[in-house]
Amino acid sequence: MQWAAEQVHVEVVKLLEPFNPKGVELKPETDLSEDLFMDSVAAMNLVMEVEDRFEIDIPISLLPDVNSLQDLADVVLVQLNKKQTNEPIR
């Protein structure tokens, strides 16, 4: 499946909802740690949810650069593009 940036954003917002008990408005600049009070355990749970939803792997080395919702969506898009270019043609 080909994912557009907007679709990825919408899906990431859906995945973030369980991690947003205070109902913070989720915008691209929303800081996952400061605005949503996510600790490292919650962040790893979110990463697993994202990996499952998009059927991708997110290298742990990329996580220190993921601060905002937009950062996460961007990482997902990069990994989706890598996955798509590595898939065999059927």
CORKA-V164603 format. One record per residue. PHI is phi as a letter, one per 20 degrees, with the letter a starting at -180 (none if undefined). D_CENTER is the distance of its C-alpha to the mean C-alpha in Angstrom with 2 decimals. Layout:
phi:PHI d_center:D_CENTER
phi:PHI d_center:D_CENTER
//
This chain:
phi:none d_center:16.91
phi:e d_center:16.23
phi:d d_center:13.09
phi:e d_center:13.74
phi:g d_center:11.58
phi:f d_center:12.55
phi:f d_center:11.72
phi:f d_center:8.09
phi:g d_center:8.16
phi:f d_center:10.26
phi:f d_center:8.40
phi:f d_center:5.27
phi:f d_center:8.45
phi:f d_center:10.14
phi:f d_center:8.01
phi:f d_center:8.44
phi:g d_center:12.11
phi:f d_center:13.48
phi:e d_center:12.37
phi:c d_center:14.19
phi:f d_center:17.81
phi:e d_center:19.41
phi:m d_center:18.09
phi:f d_center:16.89
phi:f d_center:16.35
phi:e d_center:12.71
phi:d d_center:13.08
phi:g d_center:11.31
phi:e d_center:13.19
phi:g d_center:12.44
phi:e d_center:12.46
phi:f d_center:10.47
phi:e d_center:13.53
phi:f d_center:16.36
phi:e d_center:15.68
phi:d d_center:14.09
phi:l d_center:16.09
phi:e d_center:13.51
phi:e d_center:15.35
phi:f d_center:14.51
phi:f d_center:15.02
phi:f d_center:12.68
phi:f d_center:9.93
phi:f d_center:10.85
phi:f d_center:11.03
phi:f d_center:7.51
phi:g d_center:6.60
phi:f d_center:9.41
phi:f d_center:8.50
phi:f d_center:5.40
phi:f d_center:8.05
phi:f d_center:10.66
phi:f d_center:9.55
phi:e d_center:9.09
phi:l d_center:11.73
phi:c d_center:10.48
phi:d d_center:10.92
phi:d d_center:9.04
phi:f d_center:12.16
phi:g d_center:12.74
phi:f d_center:14.45
phi:e d_center:11.42
phi:f d_center:10.17
phi:f d_center:13.08
phi:e d_center:12.05
phi:e d_center:8.72
phi:d d_center:10.48
phi:d d_center:9.40
phi:g d_center:7.10
phi:f d_center:8.27
phi:g d_center:7.73
phi:f d_center:3.97
phi:f d_center:4.85
phi:f d_center:7.70
phi:f d_center:6.78
phi:f d_center:5.53
phi:f d_center:8.80
phi:f d_center:10.76
phi:f d_center:10.25
phi:f d_center:11.12
phi:f d_center:14.05
phi:f d_center:15.17
phi:f d_center:15.21
phi:f d_center:17.13
phi:f d_center:19.63
phi:e d_center:20.28
phi:f d_center:20.99
phi:f d_center:24.75
phi:f d_center:26.47
phi:d d_center:27.97
//
